[in-house]
Amino acid sequence: MLESNLKAVNNDVKTLVKDAQALFQAAAALTGEKAEEVRNRGMRLLDTALDKAQDAQASALVAGKEMAASTDGYVKENPWCAIAAAAGAGLLAGVILGRK
């Protein structure tokens, strides 16, 4: 769920930035009131992109803290399972790296 939300936000931010860049390029050719209107619209698009990026960062931080708390709880409840899993991962990494 978190991964799909982050991908969606990432795509939204990229789209917003591309739109803002196009607007600023168009504004460079315009003068007067039209240029000011296009610049203002571009700034609103960039503000929206920044807000979405900050929201994604906040949700990722919350999800990371939740995962860390859940992992911490599991390790405290099952220390031997955690030690066995860490040893298994270390053994696997050693075998893979030892082949090279």
SEDO-145731 format. One record per residue: residue number from 1; residue in one letter; x, y, z of N, C-alpha, C, CB in turn. Coordinates in nm, 4 decimals, decimal comma, padded with zeros to 6 digits. Each point is the difference from the previous one (the first is absolute). Last residue first. Glycine has a CB too. Example, Ala and Ser with C-alpha at 12.3 -4.5 7.8 and 13.67 -1.06 7.14 Angstrom:
BEGIN
+-----+------+----------+----------+----------+----------+----------+----------+----------+----------+----------+----------+----------+----------+
! pos ! code !     n.px !     n.py !     n.pz !    ca.px !    ca.py !    ca.pz !     c.px !     c.py !     c.pz !    cb.px !    cb.py !    cb.pz !
+-----+------+----------+----------+----------+----------+----------+----------+----------+----------+----------+----------+----------+----------+
!   2 !    S !  01,2850 ! -00,2250 !  00,7080 !  00,0820 !  00,1190 !  00,0060 ! -00,0770 !  00,1090 !  00,0730 !  00,1184 ! -00,0628 ! -00,2145 !
!   1 !    A ! -00,0894 ! -00,5092 !  00,2075 ! -00,0890 !  00,1190 !  00,0000 !  00,0900 !  00,1200 !  00,0000 ! -00,1892 ! -00,1173 !  00,1246 !
+-----+------+----------+----------+----------+----------+----------+----------+----------+----------+----------+----------+----------+----------+
//
This chain:
BEGIN
+-----+------+----------+----------+----------+----------+----------+----------+----------+----------+----------+----------+----------+----------+
! pos ! code !     n.px !     n.py !     n.pz !    ca.px !    ca.py !    ca.pz !     c.px !     c.py !     c.pz !    cb.px !    cb.py !    cb.pz !
+-----+------+----------+----------+----------+----------+----------+----------+----------+----------+----------+----------+----------+----------+
! 100 !    K !  03,2441 ! -01,5486 ! -00,5283 !  00,0666 !  00,0913 ! -00,0945 !  00,1447 ! -00,0019 !  00,0168 ! -00,1931 !  00,1409 ! -00,0018 !
!  99 !    R ! -00,1122 ! -00,3822 !  00,2838 !  00,0104 ! -00,0620 ! -00,1325 !  00,0787 !  00,0871 ! -00,0970 ! -00,2176 ! -00,1145 !  00,0406 !
!  98 !    G !  00,0962 !  00,2511 !  00,4094 !  00,1133 ! -00,0908 ! -00,0034 !  00,0207 ! -00,0648 ! -00,1351 ! -00,0378 ! -00,0404 !  00,2379 !
!  97 !    L ! -00,3395 !  00,3226 ! -00,1361 !  00,1220 !  00,0787 ! -00,0163 !  00,1245 ! -00,0884 ! -00,0102 ! -00,1094 !  00,1854 !  00,1264 !
!  96 !    I ! -00,3068 ! -00,3954 ! -00,0452 ! -00,0078 !  00,0733 ! -00,1273 !  00,1289 !  00,0779 ! -00,0261 ! -00,2495 !  00,0183 !  00,0266 !
!  95 !    V !  00,2066 ! -00,2405 !  00,3865 !  00,0086 ! -00,0973 ! -00,1096 !  00,0005 !  00,0712 ! -00,1343 ! -00,1176 ! -00,1714 !  00,1408 !
!  94 !    G !  00,0512 !  00,4352 !  00,2427 !  00,1356 ! -00,0539 ! -00,0060 !  00,0193 ! -00,0978 ! -00,1123 !  00,0153 !  00,0321 !  00,2408 !
!  93 !    A ! -00,4471 !  00,1374 ! -00,1533 !  00,0843 !  00,1052 ! -00,0572 !  00,1441 ! -00,0481 ! -00,0119 ! -00,1509 !  00,1761 !  00,0978 !
!  92 !    L ! -00,1467 ! -00,4649 !  00,1166 ! -00,0353 !  00,0127 ! -00,1413 !  00,0875 !  00,1050 ! -00,0681 ! -00,2362 ! -00,0684 !  00,0527 !
!  91 !    L !  00,2773 !  00,0237 !  00,4110 !  00,0526 ! -00,1190 ! -00,0671 ! -00,0251 !  00,0072 ! -00,1502 ! -00,0384 ! -00,1347 !  00,2086 !
!  90 !    G ! -00,1527 !  00,4689 !  00,0606 !  00,1455 !  00,0145 ! -00,0058 !  00,0658 ! -00,1162 ! -00,0723 ! -00,0087 !  00,1281 !  00,2122 !
!  89 !    A ! -00,4523 ! -00,1482 ! -00,1310 !  00,0269 !  00,1039 ! -00,0999 !  00,1504 !  00,0208 ! -00,0150 ! -00,2195 !  00,1123 !  00,0543 !
!  88 !    G !  00,0811 ! -00,4078 !  00,2822 ! -00,0309 ! -00,0544 ! -00,1325 !  00,0293 !  00,1002 ! -00,1102 ! -00,1750 ! -00,1427 !  00,1034 !
!  87 !    A !  00,2123 !  00,2863 !  00,3415 !  00,1075 ! -00,0938 ! -00,0319 ! -00,0200 ! -00,0607 ! -00,1383 !  00,0277 ! -00,0501 !  00,2439 !
!  86 !    A ! -00,3672 !  00,3268 ! -00,0770 !  00,1193 !  00,0797 ! -00,0288 !  00,1167 ! -00,0908 ! -00,0374 ! -00,0794 !  00,1785 !  00,1586 !
!  85 !    A ! -00,3157 ! -00,3871 ! -00,0196 ! -00,0219 !  00,0666 ! -00,1288 !  00,1225 !  00,0818 ! -00,0391 ! -00,2475 !  00,0087 !  00,0450 !
!  84 !    A !  00,2487 ! -00,2128 !  00,3783 !  00,0086 ! -00,1012 ! -00,1059 ! -00,0174 !  00,0635 ! -00,1379 ! -00,0887 ! -00,1729 !  00,1593 !
!  83 !    I !  00,0275 !  00,4477 !  00,2163 !  00,1412 ! -00,0378 ! -00,0109 !  00,0184 ! -00,1019 ! -00,1126 !  00,0336 !  00,0440 !  00,2470 !
!  82 !    A ! -00,4722 !  00,0801 ! -00,1417 !  00,0694 !  00,1125 ! -00,0620 !  00,1480 ! -00,0317 ! -00,0187 ! -00,1650 !  00,1587 !  00,1034 !
!  81 !    C ! -00,0976 ! -00,4672 !  00,1274 ! -00,0385 !  00,0001 ! -00,1420 !  00,0725 !  00,1118 ! -00,0742 ! -00,2260 ! -00,0955 !  00,0588 !
!  80 !    W !  00,2774 !  00,0756 !  00,4040 !  00,0727 ! -00,1079 ! -00,0652 ! -00,0352 ! -00,0107 ! -00,1482 !  00,0063 ! -00,1211 !  00,2180 !
!  79 !    P ! -00,2292 !  00,4458 !  00,0650 !  00,1413 !  00,0317 ! -00,0233 !  00,0753 ! -00,1104 ! -00,0748 ! -00,0069 !  00,1367 !  00,2069 !
!  78 !    N ! -00,4991 !  00,0271 ! -00,1308 !  00,0609 ! -00,1206 ! -00,0561 !  00,1488 !  00,0219 ! -00,0260 ! -00,2201 ! -00,0627 ! -00,1042 !
!  77 !    E ! -00,0502 !  00,4062 !  00,3044 ! -00,0828 ! -00,1158 !  00,0323 !  00,0658 ! -00,1308 ! -00,0424 ! -00,2017 !  00,1437 ! -00,0239 !
!  76 !    K !  00,4099 !  00,2728 ! -00,0766 ! -00,0078 ! -00,0135 !  00,1461 ! -00,0804 ! -00,1225 !  00,0417 !  00,0186 !  00,2476 !  00,0195 !
!  75 !    V !  00,0084 ! -00,1374 ! -00,4772 !  00,1314 ! -00,0433 !  00,0477 ! -00,0013 ! -00,0186 !  00,1517 !  00,1097 !  00,1205 ! -00,1921 !
!  74 !    Y ! -00,4981 !  00,0527 ! -00,0123 !  00,0206 ! -00,1399 ! -00,0377 !  00,1323 ! -00,0524 !  00,0549 ! -00,1358 !  00,0369 ! -00,2076 !
!  73 !    G !  00,0376 !  00,4221 !  00,2666 ! -00,0873 ! -00,0849 !  00,0815 !  00,0199 ! -00,1468 ! -00,0291 ! -00,1644 !  00,1832 !  00,0066 !
!  72 !    D !  00,3891 !  00,1268 ! -00,2750 !  00,0550 !  00,0024 !  00,1354 ! -00,0823 ! -00,0898 !  00,0926 !  00,0858 !  00,2344 ! -00,0382 !
!  71 !    T ! -00,2447 ! -00,1659 ! -00,3959 !  00,1196 ! -00,0844 ! -00,0011 !  00,0609 ! -00,0086 !  00,1383 !  00,0421 !  00,0621 ! -00,2377 !
!  70 !    S ! -00,4005 !  00,2309 !  00,1821 ! -00,0468 ! -00,1378 ! -00,0118 !  00,1173 ! -00,0970 ! -00,0007 ! -00,2013 !  00,0793 ! -00,1264 !
!  69 !    A !  00,2972 !  00,3804 !  00,1294 ! -00,0620 ! -00,0388 !  00,1265 ! -00,0465 ! -00,1452 ! -00,0047 ! -00,0716 !  00,2375 !  00,0370 !
!  68 !    A !  00,2424 ! -00,0513 ! -00,4324 !  00,1071 ! -00,0136 !  00,0989 ! -00,0564 ! -00,0449 !  00,1346 !  00,1327 !  00,1780 ! -00,1186 !
!  67 !    M ! -00,4359 ! -00,0779 ! -00,2256 !  00,0725 ! -00,1239 ! -00,0294 !  00,1109 ! -00,0232 !  00,1023 ! -00,0519 !  00,0275 ! -00,2445 !
!  66 !    E ! -00,1872 !  00,3746 !  00,2757 ! -00,0872 ! -00,1119 !  00,0330 !  00,0706 ! -00,1332 ! -00,0244 ! -00,1997 !  00,1405 ! -00,0573 !
!  65 !    K !  00,4201 !  00,2542 ! -00,0722 ! -00,0042 ! -00,0111 !  00,1462 ! -00,0875 ! -00,1169 !  00,0436 !  00,0356 !  00,2474 !  00,0187 !
!  64 !    G ! -00,0215 ! -00,1480 ! -00,4757 !  00,1293 ! -00,0501 !  00,0456 !  00,0045 ! -00,0175 !  00,1506 !  00,1058 !  00,1108 ! -00,1942 !
!  63 !    A ! -00,4844 !  00,0899 ! -00,0010 !  00,0040 ! -00,1426 ! -00,0306 !  00,1315 ! -00,0617 !  00,0466 ! -00,1506 !  00,0386 ! -00,1970 !
!  62 !    V !  00,1050 !  00,4264 !  00,2396 ! -00,0925 ! -00,0677 !  00,0905 !  00,0045 ! -00,1507 ! -00,0231 ! -00,1481 !  00,2039 !  00,0042 !
!  61 !    L !  00,3953 !  00,0606 ! -00,2996 !  00,0587 !  00,0061 !  00,1342 ! -00,0874 ! -00,0740 !  00,1011 !  00,1065 !  00,2204 ! -00,0572 !
!  60 !    A ! -00,2664 ! -00,1655 ! -00,3798 !  00,1100 ! -00,0976 !  00,0022 !  00,0655 ! -00,0043 !  00,1371 !  00,0394 !  00,0381 ! -00,2445 !
!  59 !    S ! -00,3708 !  00,2849 !  00,1710 ! -00,0599 ! -00,1334 !  00,0078 !  00,1075 ! -00,1083 !  00,0003 ! -00,2042 !  00,0860 ! -00,1173 !
!  58 !    A !  00,3455 !  00,3621 !  00,0670 ! -00,0599 ! -00,0204 !  00,1327 ! -00,0598 ! -00,1396 !  00,0127 ! -00,0484 !  00,2453 !  00,0142 !
!  57 !    Q !  00,2192 ! -00,1135 ! -00,4322 !  00,1087 ! -00,0156 !  00,0965 ! -00,0559 ! -00,0283 !  00,1391 !  00,1448 !  00,1543 ! -00,1366 !
!  56 !    A ! -00,4477 ! -00,0538 ! -00,2035 !  00,0583 ! -00,1322 ! -00,0214 !  00,1117 ! -00,0262 !  00,1001 ! -00,0585 !  00,0132 ! -00,2434 !
!  55 !    D ! -00,1331 !  00,4145 !  00,2438 ! -00,0961 ! -00,0988 !  00,0493 !  00,0549 ! -00,1420 ! -00,0144 ! -00,1882 !  00,1550 ! -00,0610 !
!  54 !    Q !  00,4385 !  00,1940 ! -00,1240 !  00,0068 !  00,0043 !  00,1455 ! -00,0976 ! -00,0991 !  00,0632 !  00,0686 !  00,2403 ! -00,0132 !
!  53 !    A ! -00,0778 ! -00,1874 ! -00,4526 !  00,1260 ! -00,0631 !  00,0397 !  00,0141 ! -00,0019 !  00,1521 !  00,1053 !  00,0755 ! -00,2155 !
!  52 !    K ! -00,4718 !  00,1509 !  00,0313 ! -00,0147 ! -00,1448 ! -00,0183 !  00,1264 ! -00,0733 !  00,0426 ! -00,1593 !  00,0405 ! -00,1889 !
!  51 !    D !  00,1683 !  00,4315 !  00,1952 ! -00,0921 ! -00,0518 !  00,1024 ! -00,0144 ! -00,1514 ! -00,0105 ! -00,1236 !  00,2181 ! -00,0024 !
!  50 !    L !  00,3718 !  00,0022 ! -00,3315 !  00,0721 ! -00,0001 !  00,1278 ! -00,0872 ! -00,0553 !  00,1119 !  00,1340 !  00,1971 ! -00,0766 !
!  49 !    A ! -00,3293 ! -00,1369 ! -00,3454 !  00,0982 ! -00,1086 ! -00,0045 !  00,0754 ! -00,0097 !  00,1320 !  00,0233 !  00,0307 ! -00,2481 !
!  48 !    T ! -00,3182 !  00,3287 !  00,1964 ! -00,0743 ! -00,1253 !  00,0117 !  00,0952 ! -00,1191 !  00,0006 ! -00,1966 !  00,1057 ! -00,1155 !
!  47 !    D !  00,3795 !  00,3164 !  00,0328 ! -00,0422 ! -00,0100 !  00,1400 ! -00,0762 ! -00,1292 !  00,0253 ! -00,0107 !  00,2494 !  00,0133 !
!  46 !    L !  00,1295 ! -00,1494 ! -00,4552 !  00,1180 ! -00,0381 !  00,0784 ! -00,0337 ! -00,0111 !  00,1481 !  00,1467 !  00,1127 ! -00,1686 !
!  45 !    L ! -00,4847 !  00,0403 ! -00,1182 !  00,0319 ! -00,1391 ! -00,0308 !  00,1208 ! -00,0477 !  00,0809 ! -00,0939 !  00,0311 ! -00,2311 !
!  44 !    R ! -00,0234 !  00,4210 !  00,2598 ! -00,0996 ! -00,0823 !  00,0690 !  00,0263 ! -00,1487 ! -00,0237 ! -00,1682 !  00,1856 ! -00,0231 !
!  43 !    M !  00,4329 !  00,1209 ! -00,2094 !  00,0364 ! -00,0002 !  00,1421 ! -00,0998 ! -00,0832 !  00,0812 !  00,1056 !  00,2278 ! -00,0267 !
!  42 !    G ! -00,1971 ! -00,1615 ! -00,4300 !  00,1171 ! -00,0855 !  00,0185 !  00,0412 ! -00,0086 !  00,1456 !  00,0746 !  00,0596 ! -00,2285 !
!  41 !    R ! -00,4136 !  00,2403 !  00,1128 ! -00,0494 ! -00,1374 ! -00,0126 !  00,1144 ! -00,0993 !  00,0203 ! -00,1809 !  00,0775 ! -00,1586 !
!  40 !    N !  00,2923 !  00,3764 !  00,1468 ! -00,0747 ! -00,0312 !  00,1221 ! -00,0531 ! -00,1430 ! -00,0024 ! -00,0627 !  00,2414 !  00,0205 !
!  39 !    R !  00,2739 ! -00,0786 ! -00,4087 !  00,0966 ! -00,0172 !  00,1083 ! -00,0700 ! -00,0370 !  00,1306 !  00,1524 !  00,1649 ! -00,1119 !
!  38 !    V ! -00,4219 ! -00,0560 ! -00,2551 !  00,0654 ! -00,1297 ! -00,0226 !  00,1015 ! -00,0265 !  00,1104 ! -00,0322 !  00,0227 ! -00,2496 !
!  37 !    E ! -00,1791 !  00,3970 !  00,2524 ! -00,0983 ! -00,1052 !  00,0269 !  00,0624 ! -00,1391 ! -00,0139 ! -00,1824 !  00,1528 ! -00,0812 !
!  36 !    E !  00,4394 !  00,2218 ! -00,0380 ! -00,0175 ! -00,0041 !  00,1454 ! -00,0971 ! -00,1103 !  00,0389 !  00,0471 !  00,2460 !  00,0138 !
!  35 !    A !  00,0131 ! -00,1588 ! -00,4696 !  00,1204 ! -00,0611 !  00,0576 ! -00,0136 ! -00,0128 !  00,1505 !  00,1387 !  00,0952 ! -00,1853 !
!  34 !    K ! -00,4787 !  00,1315 ! -00,0472 ! -00,0022 ! -00,1437 ! -00,0302 !  00,1200 ! -00,0703 !  00,0636 ! -00,1205 !  00,0470 ! -00,2165 !
!  33 !    E !  00,0952 !  00,4284 !  00,2407 ! -00,0959 ! -00,0660 !  00,0894 ! -00,0036 ! -00,1512 ! -00,0211 ! -00,1357 !  00,2093 !  00,0003 !
!  32 !    G !  00,5638 !  00,0060 ! -00,2064 ! -00,1158 !  00,0673 !  00,0568 ! -00,0830 ! -00,0880 !  00,0901 ! -00,0023 !  00,1405 ! -00,1984 !
!  31 !    T !  00,2902 ! -00,3773 ! -00,1826 !  00,0284 !  00,1211 !  00,0773 ! -00,1311 !  00,0515 !  00,0581 !  00,2002 !  00,0580 ! -00,1466 !
!  30 !    L !  00,0463 ! -00,5508 ! -00,0733 ! -00,1105 !  00,0926 !  00,0193 !  00,0449 !  00,1232 !  00,0774 ! -00,1598 ! -00,1922 ! -00,0046 !
!  29 !    A !  00,4408 ! -00,1890 ! -00,0871 ! -00,0330 !  00,0622 ! -00,1278 ! -00,1098 !  00,1046 !  00,0142 !  00,0674 ! -00,2104 ! -00,1141 !
!  28 !    A !  00,0750 ! -00,0463 !  00,4857 !  00,1174 !  00,0730 ! -00,0453 ! -00,0290 !  00,0738 ! -00,1307 !  00,1476 ! -00,1694 !  00,1128 !
!  27 !    A ! -00,4616 ! -00,1308 !  00,0851 ! -00,0026 !  00,1342 !  00,0594 !  00,1185 !  00,0827 ! -00,0462 ! -00,1193 ! -00,0916 !  00,1988 !
!  26 !    A !  00,0864 ! -00,3637 ! -00,3196 ! -00,0997 !  00,0778 ! -00,0728 ! -00,0019 !  00,1439 !  00,0516 ! -00,1381 ! -00,2083 ! -00,0382 !
!  25 !    Q !  00,4092 ! -00,0916 !  00,2643 !  00,0551 !  00,0209 ! -00,1335 ! -00,0960 !  00,0836 ! -00,0850 !  00,1245 ! -00,2189 !  00,0165 !
!  24 !    F ! -00,2676 !  00,0898 !  00,4074 !  00,1042 !  00,1017 !  00,0106 !  00,0663 !  00,0264 ! -00,1348 !  00,0386 ! -00,0688 !  00,2369 !
!  23 !    L ! -00,3631 ! -00,2739 ! -00,2091 ! -00,0606 !  00,1310 !  00,0213 !  00,1045 !  00,1101 !  00,0067 ! -00,1870 ! -00,1105 !  00,1204 !
!  22 !    A !  00,3327 ! -00,3344 ! -00,1480 ! -00,0608 !  00,0409 ! -00,1263 ! -00,0631 !  00,1381 !  00,0132 ! -00,0419 ! -00,2406 ! -00,0583 !
!  21 !    Q !  00,2112 !  00,0455 !  00,4463 !  00,1094 !  00,0363 ! -00,0902 ! -00,0545 !  00,0485 ! -00,1334 !  00,1488 ! -00,1678 !  00,1118 !
!  20 !    A ! -00,4553 ! -00,0005 !  00,1988 !  00,0514 !  00,1300 !  00,0433 !  00,1138 !  00,0459 ! -00,0904 ! -00,0661 ! -00,0527 !  00,2364 !
!  19 !    D ! -00,1092 ! -00,3768 ! -00,3051 ! -00,0987 !  00,1022 ! -00,0372 !  00,0495 !  00,1392 !  00,0364 ! -00,1842 ! -00,1665 !  00,0323 !
!  18 !    K !  00,4458 ! -00,1960 !  00,1075 !  00,0069 !  00,0143 ! -00,1457 ! -00,0982 !  00,1063 ! -00,0486 !  00,0690 ! -00,2408 ! -00,0203 !
!  17 !    V ! -00,0837 !  00,1304 !  00,4745 !  00,1233 !  00,0728 ! -00,0308 !  00,0145 !  00,0205 ! -00,1505 !  00,1077 ! -00,0957 !  00,2059 !
!  16 !    L ! -00,4709 ! -00,1642 ! -00,0521 ! -00,0157 !  00,1401 !  00,0382 !  00,1238 !  00,0821 ! -00,0335 ! -00,1541 ! -00,0714 !  00,1818 !
!  15 !    T !  00,1708 ! -00,3939 ! -00,2500 ! -00,0920 !  00,0622 ! -00,0946 ! -00,0170 !  00,1487 !  00,0301 ! -00,1191 ! -00,2192 ! -00,0266 !
!  14 !    K !  00,3708 ! -00,0379 !  00,3283 !  00,0709 !  00,0125 ! -00,1275 ! -00,0868 !  00,0708 ! -00,1038 !  00,1290 ! -00,2094 !  00,0519 !
!  13 !    V ! -00,3267 !  00,1075 !  00,3606 !  00,0979 !  00,1076 !  00,0148 !  00,0763 !  00,0206 ! -00,1297 !  00,0212 ! -00,0512 !  00,2444 !
!  12 !    D ! -00,3248 ! -00,3076 ! -00,2245 ! -00,0701 !  00,1282 !  00,0055 !  00,0978 !  00,1163 !  00,0062 ! -00,1914 ! -00,1120 !  00,1142 !
!  11 !    N !  00,3646 ! -00,3259 ! -00,0880 ! -00,0484 !  00,0297 ! -00,1347 ! -00,0714 !  00,1348 ! -00,0045 ! -00,0226 ! -00,2456 ! -00,0439 !
!  10 !    N !  00,1584 !  00,0927 !  00,4641 !  00,1175 !  00,0282 ! -00,0813 ! -00,0405 !  00,0364 ! -00,1425 !  00,1354 ! -00,1567 !  00,1418 !
!   9 !    V ! -00,4682 !  00,0094 !  00,1519 !  00,0431 !  00,1356 !  00,0344 !  00,1198 !  00,0402 ! -00,0844 ! -00,0852 ! -00,0302 !  00,2341 !
!   8 !    A ! -00,0650 ! -00,4088 ! -00,2816 ! -00,1014 !  00,0926 ! -00,0502 !  00,0407 !  00,1441 !  00,0281 ! -00,1776 ! -00,1741 !  00,0352 !
!   7 !    K !  00,4478 ! -00,1671 !  00,1400 !  00,0127 !  00,0046 ! -00,1460 ! -00,0990 !  00,1000 ! -00,0589 !  00,0763 ! -00,2401 ! -00,0023 !
!   6 !    L ! -00,1027 !  00,1576 !  00,4620 !  00,1207 !  00,0749 ! -00,0314 !  00,0211 !  00,0115 ! -00,1505 !  00,0996 ! -00,0772 !  00,2152 !
!   5 !    N ! -00,4564 ! -00,1867 ! -00,0595 ! -00,0248 !  00,1414 !  00,0280 !  00,1205 !  00,0847 ! -00,0356 ! -00,1566 ! -00,0647 !  00,1824 !
!   4 !    S !  00,1989 ! -00,3995 ! -00,2139 ! -00,0856 !  00,0501 ! -00,1079 ! -00,0331 !  00,1475 !  00,0210 ! -00,0966 ! -00,2302 ! -00,0297 !
!   3 !    E !  00,3449 !  00,0116 !  00,3649 !  00,0786 !  00,0077 ! -00,1220 ! -00,0831 !  00,0557 ! -00,1147 !  00,1384 ! -00,1930 !  00,0783 !
!   2 !    L ! -00,3463 !  00,1064 !  00,3353 !  00,0879 !  00,1160 !  00,0092 !  00,0778 !  00,0182 ! -00,1291 !  00,0183 ! -00,0325 !  00,2473 !
!   1 !    M ! -00,2850 ! -00,3511 ! -00,2165 ! -00,0827 !  00,1187 !  00,0000 !  00,0870 !  00,1250 !  00,0000 ! -00,1810 ! -00,1251 !  00,1204 !
+-----+------+----------+----------+----------+----------+----------+----------+----------+----------+----------+----------+----------+----------+
//
